[in-house]
Structures are given as C-alpha cells and as structure tokens.
Amino acid sequence: MTEDLVKWFKAEYSEQFGGIRCEEILAGDSQNQAKRCPILVAGVLQKVKDLLVENGFDLSGIEQ
C-alpha cells in the first residue's frame, strides 16, 4: 500500500507543485506552508483511507 500511496502522491502533486519534496512544494515561500500543506494532508488522508478499504480494512468504526 505504501508503494501505491507514493505513486499516487507523485502523480497527484508533482506537476502541480513542481515536485514532491517539501522545498519544492513550498517553492521557497514559507507562507505556502499554510496554503498548500493542509490540502496535501487532507488529500493523503483520504487516499490512505481509500487504500485501506481497497485492501480489506474495515474503517466503519473510525471517525470520518
């Protein structure tokens, strides 16, 4: 699942932010942290949930 998450992250965010490393995502502007990181964290959280469900994990008891 980790490999799937990494592939997804690269496909989803690499072009949009110029790479997948923090310094690329922030593009030299520390104010981008407040703008971009919450979007990334929310997206990754949703993808992790999707991957877990796809791999047979029951998330019904977990707060959404």
All heavy atoms as TSV, in Angstrom:
chain	resi	resn	atom	element	x	y	z
A	1	MET	N	N	0.813	-1.191	0.000
A	1	MET	CA	C	0.000	0.000	0.000
A	1	MET	C	C	0.858	1.258	0.000
A	1	MET	O	O	0.463	2.259	-0.585
A	1	MET	CB	C	-0.940	0.001	1.201
A	1	MET	CG	C	-2.087	-0.982	1.078
A	1	MET	SD	S	-3.259	-0.872	2.436
A	1	MET	CE	C	-2.336	-1.723	3.718
A	2	THR	N	N	1.995	1.192	0.655
A	2	THR	CA	C	2.880	2.349	0.701
A	2	THR	C	C	3.341	2.726	-0.700
A	2	THR	O	O	3.350	3.906	-1.070
A	2	THR	CB	C	4.098	2.078	1.614
A	2	THR	OG1	O	3.631	1.722	2.907
A	2	THR	CG2	C	4.994	3.291	1.709
A	3	GLU	N	N	3.696	1.725	-1.478
A	3	GLU	CA	C	4.126	1.973	-2.854
A	3	GLU	C	C	3.004	2.626	-3.661
A	3	GLU	O	O	3.243	3.560	-4.426
A	3	GLU	CB	C	4.559	0.658	-3.507
A	3	GLU	CG	C	5.147	0.826	-4.882
A	3	GLU	CD	C	5.632	-0.485	-5.463
A	3	GLU	OE1	O	6.293	-1.246	-4.737
A	3	GLU	OE2	O	5.333	-0.738	-6.639
A	4	ASP	N	N	1.782	2.149	-3.478
A	4	ASP	CA	C	0.634	2.740	-4.164
A	4	ASP	C	C	0.423	4.184	-3.740
A	4	ASP	O	O	0.109	5.050	-4.564
A	4	ASP	CB	C	-0.643	1.931	-3.895
A	4	ASP	CG	C	-0.625	0.565	-4.542
A	4	ASP	OD1	O	0.133	0.369	-5.515
A	4	ASP	OD2	O	-1.372	-0.308	-4.069
A	5	LEU	N	N	0.605	4.459	-2.465
A	5	LEU	CA	C	0.445	5.822	-1.958
A	5	LEU	C	C	1.506	6.749	-2.551
A	5	LEU	O	O	1.195	7.868	-2.978
A	5	LEU	CB	C	0.517	5.843	-0.429
A	5	LEU	CG	C	0.340	7.212	0.227
A	5	LEU	CD1	C	-1.042	7.779	-0.066
A	5	LEU	CD2	C	0.585	7.112	1.727
A	6	VAL	N	N	2.741	6.289	-2.613
A	6	VAL	CA	C	3.823	7.107	-3.165
A	6	VAL	C	C	3.565	7.391	-4.649
A	6	VAL	O	O	3.697	8.535	-5.107
A	6	VAL	CB	C	5.196	6.443	-2.956
A	6	VAL	CG1	C	6.286	7.166	-3.732
A	6	VAL	CG2	C	5.536	6.389	-1.476
A	7	LYS	N	N	3.166	6.382	-5.399
A	7	LYS	CA	C	2.869	6.569	-6.824
A	7	LYS	C	C	1.742	7.579	-6.995
A	7	LYS	O	O	1.809	8.466	-7.848
A	7	LYS	CB	C	2.490	5.242	-7.478
A	7	LYS	CG	C	3.646	4.313	-7.707
A	7	LYS	CD	C	3.167	3.026	-8.352
A	7	LYS	CE	C	4.281	2.022	-8.475
A	7	LYS	NZ	N	3.812	0.737	-9.045
A	8	TRP	N	N	0.697	7.431	-6.189
A	8	TRP	CA	C	-0.437	8.349	-6.257
A	8	TRP	C	C	0.011	9.772	-5.929
A	8	TRP	O	O	-0.353	10.722	-6.623
A	8	TRP	CB	C	-1.541	7.891	-5.291
A	8	TRP	CG	C	-2.608	8.925	-5.129
A	8	TRP	CD1	C	-3.684	9.113	-5.939
A	8	TRP	CD2	C	-2.665	9.935	-4.115
A	8	TRP	NE1	N	-4.417	10.188	-5.483
A	8	TRP	CE2	C	-3.805	10.715	-4.363
A	8	TRP	CE3	C	-1.861	10.259	-3.029
A	8	TRP	CZ2	C	-4.169	11.787	-3.563
A	8	TRP	CZ3	C	-2.223	11.330	-2.232
A	8	TRP	CH2	C	-3.373	12.078	-2.498
A	9	PHE	N	N	0.791	9.927	-4.860
A	9	PHE	CA	C	1.244	11.249	-4.439
A	9	PHE	C	C	2.035	11.927	-5.550
A	9	PHE	O	O	1.815	13.106	-5.851
A	9	PHE	CB	C	2.080	11.147	-3.162
A	9	PHE	CG	C	2.384	12.474	-2.541
A	9	PHE	CD1	C	1.516	13.023	-1.620
A	9	PHE	CD2	C	3.538	13.172	-2.860
A	9	PHE	CE1	C	1.785	14.261	-1.026
A	9	PHE	CE2	C	3.818	14.402	-2.283
A	9	PHE	CZ	C	2.939	14.950	-1.368
A	10	LYS	N	N	2.937	11.191	-6.162
A	10	LYS	CA	C	3.731	11.752	-7.256
A	10	LYS	C	C	2.834	12.172	-8.414
A	10	LYS	O	O	2.988	13.267	-8.962
A	10	LYS	CB	C	4.771	10.736	-7.742
A	10	LYS	CG	C	5.927	10.562	-6.791
A	10	LYS	CD	C	6.909	9.520	-7.322
A	10	LYS	CE	C	8.069	9.342	-6.371
A	10	LYS	NZ	N	9.021	8.320	-6.840
A	11	ALA	N	N	1.907	11.310	-8.788
A	11	ALA	CA	C	1.012	11.622	-9.902
A	11	ALA	C	C	0.087	12.791	-9.577
A	11	ALA	O	O	-0.209	13.627	-10.434
A	11	ALA	CB	C	0.185	10.384	-10.259
A	12	GLU	N	N	-0.357	12.859	-8.350
A	12	GLU	CA	C	-1.335	13.866	-7.938
A	12	GLU	C	C	-0.721	15.254	-7.731
A	12	GLU	O	O	-1.324	16.257	-8.087
A	12	GLU	CB	C	-2.006	13.412	-6.633
A	12	GLU	CG	C	-3.167	14.249	-6.188
A	12	GLU	CD	C	-4.418	14.062	-7.023
A	12	GLU	OE1	O	-4.536	13.051	-7.739
A	12	GLU	OE2	O	-5.280	14.954	-6.958
A	13	TYR	N	N	0.482	15.307	-7.168
A	13	TYR	CA	C	1.019	16.590	-6.718
A	13	TYR	C	C	2.316	17.037	-7.374
A	13	TYR	O	O	2.653	18.214	-7.297
A	13	TYR	CB	C	1.205	16.569	-5.201
A	13	TYR	CG	C	-0.092	16.419	-4.454
A	13	TYR	CD1	C	-0.317	15.311	-3.638
A	13	TYR	CD2	C	-1.096	17.366	-4.552
A	13	TYR	CE1	C	-1.516	15.166	-2.940
A	13	TYR	CE2	C	-2.292	17.228	-3.864
A	13	TYR	CZ	C	-2.495	16.129	-3.064
A	13	TYR	OH	O	-3.677	15.989	-2.376
A	14	SER	N	N	3.054	16.156	-7.989
A	14	SER	CA	C	4.373	16.514	-8.516
A	14	SER	C	C	4.304	17.643	-9.536
A	14	SER	O	O	5.031	18.633	-9.434
A	14	SER	CB	C	5.046	15.291	-9.126
A	14	SER	OG	O	6.338	15.627	-9.582
A	15	GLU	N	N	3.447	17.510	-10.502
A	15	GLU	CA	C	3.351	18.545	-11.535
A	15	GLU	C	C	2.781	19.849	-10.967
A	15	GLU	O	O	3.269	20.934	-11.256
A	15	GLU	CB	C	2.487	18.060	-12.696
A	15	GLU	CG	C	2.499	19.007	-13.873
A	15	GLU	CD	C	1.775	18.454	-15.080
A	15	GLU	OE1	O	1.827	17.230	-15.310
A	15	GLU	OE2	O	1.150	19.251	-15.786
A	16	GLN	N	N	1.770	19.724	-10.144
A	16	GLN	CA	C	1.107	20.894	-9.567
A	16	GLN	C	C	2.048	21.746	-8.723
A	16	GLN	O	O	1.992	22.968	-8.767
A	16	GLN	CB	C	-0.084	20.431	-8.721
A	16	GLN	CG	C	-0.857	21.535	-8.052
A	16	GLN	CD	C	-2.023	21.007	-7.228
A	16	GLN	OE1	O	-2.306	19.827	-7.196
A	16	GLN	NE2	N	-2.694	21.899	-6.544
A	17	PHE	N	N	2.929	21.075	-7.961
A	17	PHE	CA	C	3.808	21.793	-7.042
A	17	PHE	C	C	5.280	21.765	-7.439
A	17	PHE	O	O	6.138	22.205	-6.686
A	17	PHE	CB	C	3.637	21.240	-5.622
A	17	PHE	CG	C	2.274	21.498	-5.050
A	17	PHE	CD1	C	1.432	20.451	-4.731
A	17	PHE	CD2	C	1.830	22.789	-4.829
A	17	PHE	CE1	C	0.173	20.674	-4.196
A	17	PHE	CE2	C	0.570	23.037	-4.291
A	17	PHE	CZ	C	-0.256	21.975	-3.980
A	18	GLY	N	N	5.587	21.215	-8.597
A	18	GLY	CA	C	6.968	21.212	-9.066
A	18	GLY	C	C	7.843	20.166	-8.421
A	18	GLY	O	O	9.062	20.260	-8.443
A	19	GLY	N	N	7.252	19.160	-7.817
A	19	GLY	CA	C	7.987	18.081	-7.169
A	19	GLY	C	C	7.237	17.606	-5.944
A	19	GLY	O	O	6.126	18.077	-5.662
A	20	ILE	N	N	7.851	16.682	-5.217
A	20	ILE	CA	C	7.179	16.122	-4.043
A	20	ILE	C	C	7.932	16.375	-2.745
A	20	ILE	O	O	7.454	16.008	-1.685
A	20	ILE	CB	C	6.913	14.609	-4.209
A	20	ILE	CG1	C	8.220	13.832	-4.355
A	20	ILE	CG2	C	5.972	14.357	-5.374
A	20	ILE	CD1	C	8.063	12.341	-4.188
A	21	ARG	N	N	9.068	17.003	-2.831
A	21	ARG	CA	C	9.824	17.319	-1.617
A	21	ARG	C	C	9.319	18.634	-1.038
A	21	ARG	O	O	8.832	19.512	-1.763
A	21	ARG	CB	C	11.307	17.389	-1.950
A	21	ARG	CG	C	11.840	16.027	-2.389
A	21	ARG	CD	C	13.266	16.022	-2.852
A	21	ARG	NE	N	14.081	16.973	-2.135
A	21	ARG	CZ	C	15.178	17.517	-2.624
A	21	ARG	NH1	N	15.595	17.187	-3.832
A	21	ARG	NH2	N	15.866	18.379	-1.919
A	22	CYS	N	N	9.434	18.797	0.260
A	22	CYS	CA	C	8.920	19.995	0.938
A	22	CYS	C	C	9.405	21.282	0.282
A	22	CYS	O	O	8.615	22.193	0.036
A	22	CYS	CB	C	9.296	19.989	2.414
A	22	CYS	SG	S	8.357	18.814	3.383
A	23	GLU	N	N	10.695	21.357	0.008
A	23	GLU	CA	C	11.214	22.595	-0.563
A	23	GLU	C	C	10.640	22.877	-1.949
A	23	GLU	O	O	10.473	24.027	-2.341
A	23	GLU	CB	C	12.752	22.626	-0.579
A	23	GLU	CG	C	13.391	21.469	-1.270
A	23	GLU	CD	C	13.764	20.318	-0.339
A	23	GLU	OE1	O	13.390	20.322	0.835
A	23	GLU	OE2	O	14.425	19.407	-0.817
A	24	GLU	N	N	10.305	21.824	-2.688
A	24	GLU	CA	C	9.668	22.009	-3.997
A	24	GLU	C	C	8.215	22.459	-3.826
A	24	GLU	O	O	7.742	23.352	-4.537
A	24	GLU	CB	C	9.731	20.712	-4.798
A	24	GLU	CG	C	11.138	20.303	-5.143
A	24	GLU	CD	C	11.290	18.857	-5.567
A	24	GLU	OE1	O	10.432	18.019	-5.228
A	24	GLU	OE2	O	12.280	18.566	-6.251
A	25	ILE	N	N	7.527	21.836	-2.896
A	25	ILE	CA	C	6.123	22.167	-2.648
A	25	ILE	C	C	5.995	23.595	-2.119
A	25	ILE	O	O	5.105	24.342	-2.536
A	25	ILE	CB	C	5.487	21.152	-1.685
A	25	ILE	CG1	C	5.415	19.774	-2.364
A	25	ILE	CG2	C	4.114	21.612	-1.224
A	25	ILE	CD1	C	5.094	18.624	-1.441
A	26	LEU	N	N	6.892	23.998	-1.248
A	26	LEU	CA	C	6.835	25.346	-0.687
A	26	LEU	C	C	7.372	26.412	-1.650
A	26	LEU	O	O	7.063	27.590	-1.498
A	26	LEU	CB	C	7.600	25.410	0.632
A	26	LEU	CG	C	7.036	24.555	1.763
A	26	LEU	CD1	C	7.882	24.715	3.014
A	26	LEU	CD2	C	5.584	24.882	2.037
A	27	ALA	N	N	8.146	25.999	-2.623
A	27	ALA	CA	C	8.673	26.888	-3.669
A	27	ALA	C	C	9.382	28.121	-3.087
A	27	ALA	O	O	9.247	29.228	-3.596
A	27	ALA	CB	C	7.554	27.307	-4.620
A	28	GLY	N	N	10.103	27.914	-2.005
A	28	GLY	CA	C	10.879	28.997	-1.419
A	28	GLY	C	C	10.069	30.047	-0.682
A	28	GLY	O	O	10.603	31.072	-0.292
A	29	ASP	N	N	8.792	29.799	-0.501
A	29	ASP	CA	C	7.918	30.754	0.189
A	29	ASP	C	C	7.304	30.071	1.402
A	29	ASP	O	O	6.439	29.216	1.271
A	29	ASP	CB	C	6.825	31.229	-0.764
A	29	ASP	CG	C	5.913	32.281	-0.154
A	29	ASP	OD1	O	5.998	32.552	1.062
A	29	ASP	OD2	O	5.093	32.821	-0.913
A	30	SER	N	N	7.764	30.453	2.590
A	30	SER	CA	C	7.278	29.795	3.809
A	30	SER	C	C	5.776	29.980	4.014
A	30	SER	O	O	5.138	29.175	4.691
A	30	SER	CB	C	8.040	30.305	5.037
A	30	SER	OG	O	7.833	31.694	5.205
A	31	GLN	N	N	5.185	31.000	3.408
A	31	GLN	CA	C	3.741	31.198	3.526
A	31	GLN	C	C	2.963	30.125	2.766
A	31	GLN	O	O	1.784	29.904	3.048
A	31	GLN	CB	C	3.358	32.589	3.046
A	31	GLN	CG	C	3.986	33.651	3.917
A	31	GLN	CD	C	3.118	34.871	4.071
A	31	GLN	OE1	O	2.117	35.017	3.408
A	31	GLN	NE2	N	3.509	35.728	4.972
A	32	ASN	N	N	3.611	29.459	1.829
A	32	ASN	CA	C	2.961	28.364	1.115
A	32	ASN	C	C	2.650	27.196	2.042
A	32	ASN	O	O	1.775	26.391	1.738
A	32	ASN	CB	C	3.819	27.883	-0.056
A	32	ASN	CG	C	3.677	28.770	-1.257
A	32	ASN	OD1	O	2.668	29.463	-1.433
A	32	ASN	ND2	N	4.684	28.776	-2.112
A	33	GLN	N	N	3.351	27.122	3.167
A	33	GLN	CA	C	3.096	26.032	4.107
A	33	GLN	C	C	1.649	26.083	4.588
A	33	GLN	O	O	0.971	25.060	4.622
A	33	GLN	CB	C	4.058	26.093	5.285
A	33	GLN	CG	C	3.918	24.914	6.217
A	33	GLN	CD	C	4.993	24.913	7.299
A	33	GLN	OE1	O	5.776	25.843	7.422
A	33	GLN	NE2	N	5.024	23.863	8.081
A	34	ALA	N	N	1.174	27.243	4.942
A	34	ALA	CA	C	-0.204	27.394	5.428
A	34	ALA	C	C	-1.223	27.200	4.309
A	34	ALA	O	O	-2.357	26.796	4.556
A	34	ALA	CB	C	-0.390	28.762	6.067
A	35	LYS	N	N	-0.822	27.452	3.077
A	35	LYS	CA	C	-1.738	27.341	1.941
A	35	LYS	C	C	-1.760	25.919	1.372
A	35	LYS	O	O	-2.823	25.403	1.042
A	35	LYS	CB	C	-1.321	28.295	0.820
A	35	LYS	CG	C	-1.346	29.752	1.183
A	35	LYS	CD	C	-0.749	30.573	0.046
A	35	LYS	CE	C	-0.471	31.999	0.470
A	35	LYS	NZ	N	0.255	32.744	-0.554
A	36	ARG	N	N	-0.614	25.323	1.224
A	36	ARG	CA	C	-0.506	24.069	0.484
A	36	ARG	C	C	-0.549	22.817	1.360
A	36	ARG	O	O	-1.127	21.819	0.969
A	36	ARG	CB	C	0.779	24.073	-0.345
A	36	ARG	CG	C	0.768	25.158	-1.396
A	36	ARG	CD	C	2.042	25.209	-2.176
A	36	ARG	NE	N	1.923	26.215	-3.232
A	36	ARG	CZ	C	2.846	26.428	-4.149
A	36	ARG	NH1	N	3.961	25.712	-4.149
A	36	ARG	NH2	N	2.660	27.353	-5.064
A	37	CYS	N	N	0.083	22.870	2.511
A	37	CYS	CA	C	0.189	21.664	3.332
A	37	CYS	C	C	-1.162	21.110	3.786
A	37	CYS	O	O	-1.350	19.886	3.736
A	37	CYS	CB	C	1.126	21.900	4.507
A	37	CYS	SG	S	2.844	22.152	3.964
A	38	PRO	N	N	-2.114	21.946	4.205
A	38	PRO	CA	C	-3.413	21.378	4.582
A	38	PRO	C	C	-4.100	20.636	3.426
A	38	PRO	O	O	-4.732	19.600	3.641
A	38	PRO	CB	C	-4.229	22.601	5.012
A	38	PRO	CG	C	-3.207	23.589	5.461
A	38	PRO	CD	C	-2.046	23.382	4.527
A	39	ILE	N	N	-3.938	21.137	2.210
A	39	ILE	CA	C	-4.503	20.471	1.032
A	39	ILE	C	C	-3.857	19.105	0.847
A	39	ILE	O	O	-4.541	18.103	0.598
A	39	ILE	CB	C	-4.300	21.343	-0.222
A	39	ILE	CG1	C	-5.105	22.636	-0.096
A	39	ILE	CG2	C	-4.652	20.587	-1.491
A	39	ILE	CD1	C	-4.728	23.698	-1.111
A	40	LEU	N	N	-2.547	19.064	0.977
A	40	LEU	CA	C	-1.820	17.807	0.820
A	40	LEU	C	C	-2.189	16.803	1.917
A	40	LEU	O	O	-2.424	15.628	1.637
A	40	LEU	CB	C	-0.311	18.052	0.838
A	40	LEU	CG	C	0.251	18.871	-0.317
A	40	LEU	CD1	C	1.699	19.253	-0.043
A	40	LEU	CD2	C	0.148	18.116	-1.605
A	41	VAL	N	N	-2.236	17.270	3.144
A	41	VAL	CA	C	-2.548	16.372	4.267
A	41	VAL	C	C	-3.953	15.794	4.107
A	41	VAL	O	O	-4.154	14.590	4.275
A	41	VAL	CB	C	-2.389	17.103	5.619
A	41	VAL	CG1	C	-2.939	16.264	6.756
A	41	VAL	CG2	C	-0.925	17.433	5.860
A	42	ALA	N	N	-4.916	16.629	3.745
A	42	ALA	CA	C	-6.287	16.144	3.558
A	42	ALA	C	C	-6.361	15.140	2.412
A	42	ALA	O	O	-7.034	14.106	2.520
A	42	ALA	CB	C	-7.225	17.311	3.302
A	43	GLY	N	N	-5.666	15.420	1.326
A	43	GLY	CA	C	-5.648	14.505	0.190
A	43	GLY	C	C	-5.016	13.173	0.525
A	43	GLY	O	O	-5.525	12.112	0.148
A	44	VAL	N	N	-3.911	13.212	1.239
A	44	VAL	CA	C	-3.220	11.979	1.631
A	44	VAL	C	C	-4.071	11.176	2.606
A	44	VAL	O	O	-4.165	9.953	2.490
A	44	VAL	CB	C	-1.821	12.281	2.213
A	44	VAL	CG1	C	-1.209	11.052	2.855
A	44	VAL	CG2	C	-0.906	12.826	1.125
A	45	LEU	N	N	-4.704	11.851	3.543
A	45	LEU	CA	C	-5.575	11.153	4.484
A	45	LEU	C	C	-6.674	10.399	3.746
A	45	LEU	O	O	-6.928	9.224	4.010
A	45	LEU	CB	C	-6.179	12.117	5.493
A	45	LEU	CG	C	-7.202	11.518	6.457
A	45	LEU	CD1	C	-6.589	10.414	7.310
A	45	LEU	CD2	C	-7.809	12.612	7.323
A	46	GLN	N	N	-7.316	11.058	2.794
A	46	GLN	CA	C	-8.385	10.407	2.039
A	46	GLN	C	C	-7.847	9.229	1.235
A	46	GLN	O	O	-8.465	8.174	1.173
A	46	GLN	CB	C	-9.093	11.400	1.123
A	46	GLN	CG	C	-10.281	10.802	0.408
A	46	GLN	CD	C	-11.321	10.234	1.373
A	46	GLN	OE1	O	-11.787	10.940	2.263
A	46	GLN	NE2	N	-11.671	8.968	1.220
A	47	LYS	N	N	-6.693	9.396	0.616
A	47	LYS	CA	C	-6.105	8.313	-0.175
A	47	LYS	C	C	-5.730	7.130	0.708
A	47	LYS	O	O	-5.935	5.974	0.325
A	47	LYS	CB	C	-4.881	8.809	-0.957
A	47	LYS	CG	C	-4.300	7.769	-1.880
A	47	LYS	CD	C	-5.301	7.342	-2.944
A	47	LYS	CE	C	-4.714	6.335	-3.895
A	47	LYS	NZ	N	-5.692	5.879	-4.897
A	48	VAL	N	N	-5.204	7.395	1.893
A	48	VAL	CA	C	-4.867	6.307	2.820
A	48	VAL	C	C	-6.132	5.537	3.192
A	48	VAL	O	O	-6.137	4.302	3.181
A	48	VAL	CB	C	-4.147	6.846	4.078
A	48	VAL	CG1	C	-4.092	5.795	5.175
A	48	VAL	CG2	C	-2.745	7.317	3.728
A	49	LYS	N	N	-7.199	6.255	3.488
A	49	LYS	CA	C	-8.465	5.582	3.799
A	49	LYS	C	C	-8.935	4.734	2.620
A	49	LYS	O	O	-9.357	3.587	2.797
A	49	LYS	CB	C	-9.538	6.611	4.157
A	49	LYS	CG	C	-9.333	7.265	5.496
A	49	LYS	CD	C	-10.430	8.303	5.741
A	49	LYS	CE	C	-10.288	9.008	7.048
A	49	LYS	NZ	N	-11.357	10.005	7.255
A	50	ASP	N	N	-8.866	5.292	1.422
A	50	ASP	CA	C	-9.277	4.555	0.217
A	50	ASP	C	C	-8.450	3.283	0.047
A	50	ASP	O	O	-8.991	2.213	-0.243
A	50	ASP	CB	C	-9.136	5.426	-1.030
A	50	ASP	CG	C	-10.091	6.606	-1.068
A	50	ASP	OD1	O	-11.066	6.629	-0.275
A	50	ASP	OD2	O	-9.859	7.524	-1.889
A	51	LEU	N	N	-7.141	3.408	0.213
A	51	LEU	CA	C	-6.260	2.251	0.066
A	51	LEU	C	C	-6.553	1.182	1.120
A	51	LEU	O	O	-6.539	-0.016	0.815
A	51	LEU	CB	C	-4.792	2.669	0.134
A	51	LEU	CG	C	-4.248	3.401	-1.090
A	51	LEU	CD1	C	-2.881	3.999	-0.780
A	51	LEU	CD2	C	-4.178	2.475	-2.294
A	52	LEU	N	N	-6.802	1.613	2.338
A	52	LEU	CA	C	-7.112	0.648	3.392
A	52	LEU	C	C	-8.392	-0.118	3.068
A	52	LEU	O	O	-8.432	-1.348	3.179
A	52	LEU	CB	C	-7.227	1.354	4.743
A	52	LEU	CG	C	-5.908	1.834	5.344
A	52	LEU	CD1	C	-6.170	2.744	6.538
A	52	LEU	CD2	C	-5.020	0.663	5.737
A	53	VAL	N	N	-9.417	0.588	2.642
A	53	VAL	CA	C	-10.682	-0.060	2.286
A	53	VAL	C	C	-10.476	-1.005	1.100
A	53	VAL	O	O	-10.962	-2.144	1.113
A	53	VAL	CB	C	-11.777	0.990	1.992
A	53	VAL	CG1	C	-13.006	0.346	1.372
A	53	VAL	CG2	C	-12.144	1.733	3.273
A	54	GLU	N	N	-9.744	-0.544	0.087
A	54	GLU	CA	C	-9.459	-1.379	-1.087
A	54	GLU	C	C	-8.719	-2.661	-0.704
A	54	GLU	O	O	-8.818	-3.668	-1.407
A	54	GLU	CB	C	-8.612	-0.607	-2.103
A	54	GLU	CG	C	-9.355	0.487	-2.823
A	54	GLU	CD	C	-8.424	1.376	-3.642
A	54	GLU	OE1	O	-7.261	0.985	-3.898
A	54	GLU	OE2	O	-8.860	2.476	-4.009
A	55	ASN	N	N	-7.995	-2.618	0.396
A	55	ASN	CA	C	-7.211	-3.773	0.834
A	55	ASN	C	C	-7.872	-4.523	1.983
A	55	ASN	O	O	-7.215	-5.253	2.722
A	55	ASN	CB	C	-5.793	-3.332	1.191
A	55	ASN	CG	C	-4.974	-3.045	-0.048
A	55	ASN	OD1	O	-4.417	-3.962	-0.642
A	55	ASN	ND2	N	-4.935	-1.795	-0.485
A	56	GLY	N	N	-9.166	-4.332	2.140
A	56	GLY	CA	C	-9.933	-5.155	3.056
A	56	GLY	C	C	-10.040	-4.676	4.489
A	56	GLY	O	O	-10.537	-5.417	5.337
A	57	PHE	N	N	-9.611	-3.477	4.774
A	57	PHE	CA	C	-9.725	-2.971	6.134
A	57	PHE	C	C	-11.096	-2.337	6.340
A	57	PHE	O	O	-11.597	-1.629	5.478
A	57	PHE	CB	C	-8.627	-1.937	6.425
A	57	PHE	CG	C	-7.258	-2.546	6.553
A	57	PHE	CD1	C	-6.475	-2.774	5.426
A	57	PHE	CD2	C	-6.761	-2.898	7.798
A	57	PHE	CE1	C	-5.223	-3.336	5.538
A	57	PHE	CE2	C	-5.504	-3.457	7.921
A	57	PHE	CZ	C	-4.735	-3.688	6.798
A	58	ASP	N	N	-11.682	-2.594	7.484
A	58	ASP	CA	C	-12.992	-2.035	7.827
A	58	ASP	C	C	-12.783	-0.751	8.620
A	58	ASP	O	O	-12.301	-0.785	9.745
A	58	ASP	CB	C	-13.787	-3.058	8.644
A	58	ASP	CG	C	-15.149	-2.554	9.057
A	58	ASP	OD1	O	-15.590	-1.493	8.552
A	58	ASP	OD2	O	-15.784	-3.206	9.900
A	59	LEU	N	N	-13.177	0.349	8.040
A	59	LEU	CA	C	-12.994	1.631	8.688
A	59	LEU	C	C	-14.308	2.156	9.275
A	59	LEU	O	O	-14.386	3.321	9.663
A	59	LEU	CB	C	-12.430	2.658	7.705
A	59	LEU	CG	C	-11.099	2.309	7.039
A	59	LEU	CD1	C	-10.640	3.437	6.140
A	59	LEU	CD2	C	-10.037	1.975	8.055
A	60	SER	N	N	-15.298	1.323	9.358
A	60	SER	CA	C	-16.621	1.772	9.813
A	60	SER	C	C	-16.611	2.302	11.247
A	60	SER	O	O	-17.422	3.152	11.584
A	60	SER	CB	C	-17.654	0.669	9.666
A	60	SER	OG	O	-17.306	-0.456	10.465
A	61	GLY	N	N	-15.706	1.859	12.072
A	61	GLY	CA	C	-15.646	2.323	13.454
A	61	GLY	C	C	-14.728	3.511	13.657
A	61	GLY	O	O	-14.541	3.975	14.769
A	62	ILE	N	N	-14.184	4.041	12.574
A	62	ILE	CA	C	-13.236	5.154	12.673
A	62	ILE	C	C	-13.963	6.452	12.327
A	62	ILE	O	O	-14.687	6.530	11.339
A	62	ILE	CB	C	-12.038	4.942	11.721
A	62	ILE	CG1	C	-11.261	3.710	12.153
A	62	ILE	CG2	C	-11.148	6.168	11.692
A	62	ILE	CD1	C	-10.118	3.355	11.251
A	63	GLU	N	N	-13.723	7.467	13.136
A	63	GLU	CA	C	-14.341	8.767	12.899
A	63	GLU	C	C	-13.881	9.327	11.561
A	63	GLU	O	O	-12.693	9.356	11.268
A	63	GLU	CB	C	-13.947	9.718	14.031
A	63	GLU	CG	C	-14.678	11.037	13.984
A	63	GLU	CD	C	-14.330	11.893	15.180
A	63	GLU	OE1	O	-14.235	11.351	16.303
A	63	GLU	OE2	O	-14.183	13.101	14.987
A	64	GLN	N	N	-14.803	9.760	10.774
A	64	GLN	CA	C	-14.502	10.320	9.451
A	64	GLN	C	C	-14.214	11.755	9.643
A	64	GLN	O	O	-13.914	12.602	9.108
A	64	GLN	CB	C	-15.673	10.111	8.492
A	64	GLN	CG	C	-15.993	8.653	8.305
A	64	GLN	CD	C	-14.980	7.883	7.461
A	64	GLN	OE1	O	-14.357	8.413	6.575
A	64	GLN	NE2	N	-14.812	6.621	7.758
